[in-house]
């Protein structure tokens, strides 16, 4: 555990140290994200935070390479593939942050990064399914790997809409998945050190970036940073779950391992991207056309402040990630009760603020402090 903690601290410390320099560079290059109707930040904010995140990733991998206990991990080409893919995808994101490239060009860069992962040996090989046992993916291995990378990269990119949201959720998801791959038997009954290492790096750079990115943000990670974090999560989950051959834990776990563990750990960004795709297809719009209807935007509409909306999303991520781990390692009725209780508390915390706001407004109207406004003829009152 100590060696992973060292990687985490080096990754976090590096990002913490270099991000102020990246802010200066962003201002000199004119890489400033201006406020707009679709965005929620009130003032121009430097971007290009992905540069600092990439430096932190390479630093974390570098210190692991120098540690003799990690030497077996670097004997394969997996981490080299991850590092190369990270550099390529961050570069694509930087170009987009500076020049705003088209969606097809961005997807092409993501596919290229996925290809580099596959060439390095990071790809889905087989799964254990409750009813079928071990299933070799065969010819489906490559397309499914590319699809998973695209899904994770764009999921993290889409939730990067409020200060500190993407970084915090990536840190939570990485931490939860680290516990799974470190404790649970995943690769022929043994932990997967490459997956654990990638989780430590991802959690480290995300935590190191949060002090500058939490509300009110002093710098944004940009597409370069969000796509990089998504790539790390994709590589970690592929390494840790795409080779799983047996379930562990109680009877409940047998229905979820290994198929559901990454879905539950990463539920918040995956649900958001699923809803976004459905919403845009239903309206016959391109799936990459930005809007202001993501989950975090809906929380703002429910009456939550910027900071409270982000923290609430953190709690949802903790609940779902914790549920995934509990299902894996614990069996019992108390587990179901705890998850249900936590869900009810968060549901109440999500929707109560709007009800309170409506009650307060009704009282003001009743006292004559806030006159009602008639809706124009032929329209429905809001």
N, C-alpha and C positions, 0 to 999 in steps of 0.2 A: 504493500500500500504506500509506503514511503516514497518509492520511486515515482509513482503516479502523482503524488502530492507535489513533488519537486517539479515535475513537468507542468502541472497546473499553475504553480506559483511563478515559474519562469515565464509562461505564456501570458499570465495576467499582468505580471510586473512589467514585461516588455511593452505591452499595449498601453499600460498606464503611463509609461515613460515617454513613448514616442508620439502619442496622440496629440499633445500640445504642439509638437513640431508639424504634424500633419495639418492642424488647423491653420498654422501660419502659411504653409504651402498652398492650401486650398484658397486662402484669401489672395495670395499672389497670383494664382492661376485663374482667379475669377470663378472658382467652383463654388458658387453660392446658390443655395436653394431658396428661391423667392417665394413668399406667401402667395396663395391663389385660392379660388373658391373651393377647389377639390382638396386642398391641404389645410391642416389645422394649426400649423405653427404660425405665430403672429409676426415674426420678424425674420429677415434674411439670416440664414444659418449656413456656415461652411459645411461642405460634404467631403467626400473622398476618405471617410473613415476606414474604408476597406484596406487602405494602404497600411495603416497601423495594425489592423487585424491580421493581414497577411504576414507582416514582420513578426508578430507574436506567434503565429502558427509555425513559421520557419524556425523561430528561436526555440519553441517547445520541442519540435522534432529534433533540432540540433542538440539540445541538452540530453535528450533520450538517446541519440546516436552515440554520444560520448560516454554513456553509462554502460558498462560491460554487461549488466544484467538484461539490458534491452537488445544486446547484440543479435540473438536469434531472430528477433522481429525484423531486423534489417537485412537478414540473409535472403529474404524473398524480395521481390520487386514491388510489393504492395504499397509501402509507404512512399517509395520513390514515385510511383504512379499518382498517389494522392497529392504529393507536393507539386508535381508538374501540372496536374489538373488544376490545383489551387492557383498557381501562378497564371495559367492561361485564362481561367474563368474570372479571376480578379482583374486581369488586364481588359477583358471584354467589358466588365462592369465599369471600369474606370473610363473607358472610351464612351460608354453610354452616359456616365455621370457628366462628362465634359462636353459631349457632342450630341447626345440623345440619338442613338442608333435605332433602327427599326426593330419591331418585335421579331420578325423572321431571322434577322441577323443575330439577335440576342439568343434565340433558340438554337441557332446553328452553333454558336459558341458553347452553349450548354451541352449540346450533343457531342461536340469535340472533347469537352472535358470528361464526359461520360466515357467516350472512347478511350481516353488516356487511362482512366481508372481500369477499364476492362483489360487493356494491354498490360497494365501493371499487375493484373491478377485479382483485382477487386471486382467480383461479379457474383451474382446469385448462382448457386450450383444446385442445391436441392433443399427441399422443405420436408418437415414431418407434419403430416395431416392426421387428425384424430381417426378418421375412417379409412385412410389409405396407407398410412405408414410413411416410409421415406419415398419421396417422388423426385426422381432426377429430372431437372428442367431441360436438359439436352439443348436442342436448337432454340428453345425459348429463353435460355439463359441470357443471351446478349440483349434482345429487345426488352425483356423484363427489367434488366439492369438499367438500361437507358431510360426506360419509362419511370422507374423509381427515382433516378437521379433528377429527371426533369420535374417530377412531382415535388420532391423535397426542396429543390432549389427555388421553384416558383412559390411554394407554400410559405417559406420564410420570407421571400421577397414581398409577398402580398400582405403579410401581417406587419410589415415594417411601416406602419402608418401613424403610430403614436410614439412619443419619446420613450425610449427604453423598452418598448414592447418586444421587439424581435430578439434583442440581446438577452432580456430576462427569460423569455420562454426557451430560447436555445440553451441557456445555462441550466434551467430546470430539467429540460428533456435530456441533455447530455449527462447530467448528474444521475438521473434515474436510470438511464440506459447503462451507465458505467456500473451501477450496482448490479444490474442484471447480468452483464457479461463477466463481471468480476466474481460474482458469487455462484451464479447458475452454471450448470454444465451445458456448454453450447457446442463446442467443437470436439466431438468424440469424447465427451465427458470432461473436457478441460476448458477453463476460461480461454477467451481469445485475446491475447495481449495486444494485438494490433487494434482491435475495436476499443479496448479499454484505453489505450494510448490516445486514440483519436477523440474519445469522449473527454479525456482529461484536457487535451489541447483546446477542443471546442468550448468547454466550460470555462477554461482559463481566459481565453481571449474575450469571451462574452462578458465575463465578470470584470475584466480589466477595462472594458470599454464603457460599462454602465455608468461610472461616475461622471463621464462627460456627456452621456447620451440620455440619462434619465431627466425627466421634466424639471425645469426647462432645459432642453438640450443645448449644448454648446457646439456640438458637431453631429452630423448625421453619418451613418455608415454608408449610405448610398447603395446603389445596386451592386457595386463592387463588394461591399461588406456583407449584404444580405445573401447574395448568391454564394459567397464563400462559406458562410455559416451553413447554408443549406447543403452545400457539397460535402462538408465535414459530417453532417448528420447522415447524409445518404451513405457515405463511405463507411461510417461506423456501424450503421444498422445492417448494411450488406455484409460486412465482415462478421458481425456478431450474430446475425440471425439467418443469413442466406446459406449457412452451412450446418444449421442445427439438425441433429438426427434423433433426438429423444426429448421427451418432456421431462419436467422436474416438478417437485412440489406435490401439492395435494391433488384430489380428484378434479377440482375446478380448473386447475392449471392445465390438465390434459386437454381441455377444450380450447385453450387459448395459446399455448406454446407450440410452435413459435410464430403462428400466423398473426395473432393479435397484439403481441407485445410491442412492436414498433408503432402500430396504429394507435394504441392507447397512450403510449408515452408521447407521441407526436400528434395527439388528437386535435388540439386547438388549431394549429396551422392547417392540418389536413381537412378539418371540417370547414374552415374558412375558405380554402381554395375550392372545395367541392361546391359550396354554396355560390361562390363567385362564378364558377363555370356554368352552373345550372341557371343562375340569374341572367347571365349574358347570352346564353344559347336561347333561352326562352324569349328574350327580347330581340333575337336575331342580330346580336352585336358580336364583334370579335371578342374572343375570350381574353385577349390581352389589352382590351380597351379599359382604361382605368375608370373607377367610379368611387363614390363615397358611401358605399353601403356595406362595407365589411363589418365583421362582428364588433370591432373596436369603435367604429363609427356609430353603430346601433346603440352601443352602451352610452355614448355621448348623448344620443337622442333620448335615452331613458332618464337623463338627468344627472349622470355621473360626471364629475369633473375629469379633466385630462388625467390627473394623477390617480384618482380613484379607479378610473376605467382600466388603467394599466395594471394596478395592483389586483383588481378583481380578476383580470385575465391570468395573472400569476397564480392566484389561488385556484382557479379552474385547472390550470396546467398541473399544479401540485397535486390536486385531488385525483386527476386522471392518471398521472404518472404513478402516484402512490398506489392507486387501485391496481394498476398493471403489476407493480411489484408485489403487492399483497396477494393478488390472485396467483402469482407465480410461486410464492414461498409459504403461503399460509392457507389453511383449509379450516372452515368452520362457519357457523351461523353468525357469530359475532362480527366476522369480516363483512358479511352482507349488510348487517345493521349499521356498521360504522360508515361504509361507503354511502348507504342510503341517507344516513343522517347528515353527513358532510354535503351531499348533493342538495338536500333540502335547505340547509343553511345558505349555501351559495346561490340557490335559486331565489331565496328570499332577498339576499343581499343584492342580487341583480335587478329585481323588479320593484322592490319597496321604494327606492328613491323617487321613481316616477309617480307612484301613488301618493307619496307624501307631498310632492310638488303640486299634484292636482288638488289635494285637500287644502293646502295652503292658499292656492289661487281661488278655490271656491269660497273660502272664508273671506278673502279680501273682496271678492265680488259681492258677497252677502253684506259686507260692511260698507259697500259703496266706494271702496278705495281703488277698485279697478273695474271701470265700467266695461260691460260686454260690448263687442263689436258685431253689428249685424253683418251676416254674410250677404254678398250681392245676390240679387234675384237669379234663380236658376242654378245656384251652386249649393253644395252641401257645406254646412259649418264644419270646421276642422275641430 
